[in-house]
Amino acid sequence: ELENQLAIKSKTLDEIKQSLALTGSTGQTPGALSLGTAELCEMVDSILSQVAQLKTSMQSVLEQWRVYDEAYAEVSLTTTRYLYCIDQCKRSVVSLETLENQVKTLQ
């Protein structure tokens, strides 16, 4: 979205430069006008460069989040499996009397 806005503003700036160059009717001297447009062009180039750097950084961050999400899903699944296993492997609480009866039955 930011890149699109910058492209639109850059087009507008180019149109203004062409319009002023064709009409030549400004209250400023041509040198001052060209200095202002040159500064604006430099600012646009600087902003475009910053946007490119930001885009690269954001892609890196998105890749790191993707890796994190995959690792989190794997850890979550493993944890769920272990909790299920622990729940299934719990020994039921048996009283001493019940154990004695089982021993007598087995003997």
C-alpha positions in Angstrom: 0.0 0.0 0.0 2.8 2.4 0.9 4.6 1.6 -2.4 1.4 2.3 -4.3 1.0 5.7 -2.5 4.6 6.6 -3.2 4.2 5.7 -6.9 1.1 7.9 -7.1 2.9 10.8 -5.4 5.9 10.3 -7.7 3.6 10.5 -10.7 2.0 13.7 -9.3 5.5 15.2 -8.8 6.5 14.4 -12.3 3.3 15.9 -13.7 3.9 19.1 -11.7 7.5 19.3 -13.0 6.3 18.9 -16.5 3.5 21.4 -16.1 5.8 24.0 -14.6 8.4 23.4 -17.3 5.8 23.9 -20.0 4.1 26.9 -18.6 7.1 28.6 -17.2 4.8 31.0 -15.3 5.8 30.7 -11.7 6.5 33.3 -9.1 9.8 31.7 -8.4 13.0 31.8 -10.3 13.7 28.7 -12.4 16.8 27.9 -10.3 14.7 27.9 -7.1 12.1 25.8 -8.7 14.6 23.2 -10.0 16.2 23.2 -6.5 12.8 22.4 -4.9 12.0 19.7 -7.3 15.4 18.2 -7.0 15.0 18.1 -3.2 11.6 16.4 -3.6 13.1 13.8 -6.0 15.8 13.1 -3.5 13.3 12.7 -0.8 11.2 10.3 -2.9 14.3 8.3 -3.7 15.2 8.1 -0.1 11.7 7.1 0.9 11.6 4.4 -1.8 14.9 3.1 -0.5 13.6 3.0 3.1 10.5 1.2 1.9 12.6 -1.4 0.1 14.6 -2.0 3.3 11.5 -2.2 5.4 10.0 -4.7 2.9 13.1 -6.9 3.2 13.0 -6.7 7.0 9.3 -7.6 7.1 9.9 -10.6 4.9 12.6 -11.8 7.2 10.3 -11.3 10.2 7.4 -13.1 8.5 9.8 -16.0 7.7 10.9 -16.1 11.4 7.2 -16.1 12.5 6.4 -18.9 10.1 9.3 -21.0 11.6 8.0 -20.1 15.1 4.5 -21.2 14.3 5.7 -24.5 12.9 7.8 -25.2 15.9 5.0 -24.1 18.3 2.5 -26.5 16.5 5.0 -29.4 16.8 5.7 -28.7 20.5 1.9 -28.3 21.2 1.2 -31.6 19.5 4.0 -33.4 21.3 2.8 -32.0 24.6 -0.7 -33.1 24.0 0.5 -36.6 23.1 2.6 -36.8 26.4 -0.3 -35.5 28.5 -2.6 -38.2 26.9 0.0 -40.9 27.5 0.5 -39.8 31.1 -3.2 -39.7 31.7 -3.5 -43.3 30.3 -0.5 -44.6 32.2 -1.6 -43.4 35.6 -2.1 -46.1 38.1 -5.4 -46.2 39.6 -5.4 -45.6 43.3 -5.9 -49.0 45.0 -6.3 -49.5 48.7 -4.1 -51.9 50.7 -7.1 -54.1 51.3 -7.8 -54.5 47.6 -4.1 -55.4 47.0 -4.2 -58.0 49.8 -7.3 -59.6 48.3 -5.6 -59.8 44.9 -2.6 -61.4 46.4 -4.8 -64.0 48.1 -6.6 -64.7 44.9 -3.4 -65.2 43.0 -2.0 -67.5 45.6 
